[in-house]
Amino acid sequence: MKRLFLAAATAAVLLLPACVQQQMQQIAYNSKVVVLDIGHYYEPTRGGQGARTPDARYGVIEETDFWYRYAGEVKKTVEAAGYTCRICNRGDVPTNRKLAAAAEKAGVHHVKSPEPTAIYRSTHHPKRVAVGMLSTNYALDQQPGAVVFLHHNSNSEKWRVYNKGAFYCNKVGVRLAQTMAQVMNRDIIDTPDGGMPNHGVPCGVVLRDNGRLGGGDWLNACNESYVPAVITEVAFLSNPEHAKYLSKHQNAVKFAQAIGRGIVEFLNQR
């Protein structure tokens, strides 16, 4: 009898993690919440951090500034489809009045990391550490169905035509990334009605699960909560053609809306 009791207890312990995993999977699968993270942060003396145009010849764009202005367009697209969308940023409220107003209008939650460039630990999965992890902590606290880190890229300090943009994703986010790439390729890249020039190179999908690479442990922490997560690195601000396209307000809105449509199409197909 004692052996039977011990065997039953052992089986219960072994089954518990699987039950927890299944519960976490169901929460993510059934969730109607999307969290957007505005990449990097705003620093009073330097402005937006992250990628930026090398000079003003083709338009002045800073990655963080861009998403403060247009993350709300992604949110509107997601919420028009019946989902809840929350936006966060690792920094404090921008000192720039226009950006602060845009953040307030979009309902941005500022995590206010004590040191935005410092490495922090995931509260959900403590072995995961990264710069910017406090935004991921906030995102996972919302029990989302998807997390999207809004970024642009730059591969040079000088102007250079470079077209290999991609959505970087975790393992459970491959289909999210693929859907977002399909929408971007269909609606924005090289479209005949004045879309973003990309010389016939489609937007790609890159699986990133190496925590030592940029954004890797953000994606890993989401993956361990079974939450599809993607980092958008579609446009290069050092590419003059991309910069010219995105510097026009109407094109920036179209780009942001395409990000939102990709998220919605993924959620609707679950």
N, C-alpha and C positions, 0 to 999 in steps of 0.2 A: 504494500500500500504506500509505504514511504517513497519507494522508487517511482511509483506512478505519479505521486504528488510532485516529486522533484522534476520528473520529465515534463509534466504539465506546466510547471512554473518556468522551466527553461524554454519551452516552446512559446510561452506567453511573452517572455523577454525578447526572444528572437523575432516574434511577429510584430512587436511594438514599433520598431523603426519602419517597417513596411506600411503599417497603418498610418503612421505620422506622414510618411512620404505621400501616401495616397490622399490623405486629407489636404496636404499642401498643394498637390496637383489639382485637386478639385476646386480649391479656393481660387487658384490662378485661372483655371479654365472657366469658371463661372463668373469671375469678376467682370464688372462693367466699368472699372476704373482704369484710366490711362494716366501715367505720370510722365511729364516732360521735364528734362533737366536742361537749363540754359548753360551751355558749356563755359567753363572758366568763371571769371568774376570781374567786377568793375573795380578798378583801383584809381582813387582820386587823382594821383599825380601822373598817371600814365594812360588812363582811360581803360577801354576794354582789353582784356588779356587774350592770349591765343593768337590765331592766324590773323593776318592783316595784309592789305594791299601794300606793295613795296613803295609806291608813291601815288600821286593824285592823277596821273595821266588817264587812267581808265575808270576813275571813281574811287572814292575813299571809303573802304569798308573795314570795320573791325568785327571780328567774329562774335564777340560778346554783345556789342552794340546791335548788330544785325538781329540777333535772336531776341533781345529785349524788345525790339520794334515789331518782330513778326511771329514770335511764339504764340501770341494771341490769335493769329490767323489759323495756326494749326489747331489750337484749342477750339475755336469756333467750328471748324470743320468736323472735329471729333464729336463735339457736343450736339451738333445739328443732327447727327446720326443716332442720338439717344444714349450716348455714353457720358460718363463723368470724366473730366480732364483737369488735372492739377499740375501746376508748374512750380518748379523750385529752382533755386540757385544757391551755390555754396557760399556766396559772399553776403555782404550787407546791401542795403538799399543804395542804388547809385546816387552819387552827389549831383550828377547831371540832371537837371530838372525835367527835361523831356523824357529821358530814360526812366526816371523815377515815376513819372506820370504813366508811361507805358506799362511799367511793372505793376503799378496799382490797378490800372484798367484790366490787365490780364490776370490779376489775383496771384502774382508771384509770391511764393513763400520763400523768404530769405533764411537759409539755414544759419547764417552768420558764424561760419567756422572761425574759431579763435585765430587761426593762422591758415588762410586758404591754400597756401602752398605746402603745408605740412602733411605728413602721412597719418592717416587715421584708420582705426580698425572697424570692421563691420560688426555691428551689435547683433546681427542675426547669424553670422558665420565668422566667428572670431579669428579664424586662420587667414581670412582675407583682409589685406591691408593695402591702402592706396591713397594717393593724393585725391581729394574730392570724394572720399568715401562717405562723408556725412550727408551728401545729397542722395547717395544710394540708400543709406539708412532711412532717410525720410521717405524715399520712394517705396521701399519694402514695408514700411510701417502702414502704408495705405492699402496693403493687400491688393496690388494691381493685377490686371490681366496683361499689361504690357508696360515696359519702361523704354523711353526713347531719349537718348542723350543727344541734344541738338548741337552740332558742330559744323564748321567748315574746316578746310585744310589749307596748307601752304607748303610747297615742297622746295621753295627757293626764296632767297631774300631779294631776288631780281625777277623781273617779268619773264615767264617761261610758259609756253603752251604745253600743258600736261593734262591728260584727260582720264587717268585711271582712277576715277572716283569709285567709292564702294560704301556699302552698309556693312559695318563690322558687327558681328552678332555672337551670342552664346549658343550652346548646343540646342537648347529648347527654343531658340529664337530664329532658327534657320528659315522656317517658313515665313515668319514675320519679315525678315530681311528680304527674302525672295519676292514677297508680295510688294513690299515697298519699292524694290528695284524695278519690278515690272511696271508699276504705276509711274515711277520717275522716267523710265525709258519710253513709256507710251505717251506721257503728257507733257514732258519738259525737254528731254534731251534730243537735240537735232530734229525737233518737230518743224514741219514746213511753215507754220504760222509764226515764225520768229522765236522758236524755242532756244534753249541754251546750246550754243555750238559745242560739239564734242567730237567732230571728225569721224563719226560713225562708230565710236567706241562706246558700247553700252555700259551703264552703271553696273558694277559687280557686287558680289556677296563674298565676304571673307569671315570664316569662322575664327574667332579669337578666344582661346582658352588658356593662353600663357599669361599668367598674372604679372610677369615681369615686363610685358609689352604694354603700351599705352592703353589704358582703359580695361586691361585684361581682368583685373580683380573686381571692377564694377560689374562686369558681365558675369564673372564666376559667382559672385555673391547672389546675383539675380538667378543664375542657373540653379544654385543650390536651394532656392525657394521655388523652383520650377516656373519662374516668371520669364517669358520671352523678353529679351532686351537687345537693343540695337544702338549703335553709335553711328550717326549720320556724318559721313565724310565724302559727300558727293561732289561738292564744288571746291575748286582750288582758288583761293584769293590771290595767288601769284600768277594765275592764268588770266591774261588780259581779256580773253573772250568771255570767261566766266564772270570776271569783275564788271565788265561793261554790261552784261546781262542783268546781274543782280543789283547793280547800282540804280536801276530804274525801278521805282516804287511798284508799278503794276506787275513787273516780272518777279520781284521779291515776294509779293502776295501770292502769285501763281505757284512759285516754288514752295512756299510754306503750306499752301493748301494741298499740294501734291503729297507732301509728307503726311498730312492729316488723312488724305484719301487712302494712302497705303496702309495706315494703321487701321482705318475703318474696314477696308476690304478684308484684311486679315481677321479682325475680330468677327466680322459677319460670316466668315467661312469656317469658324471653329466647329 
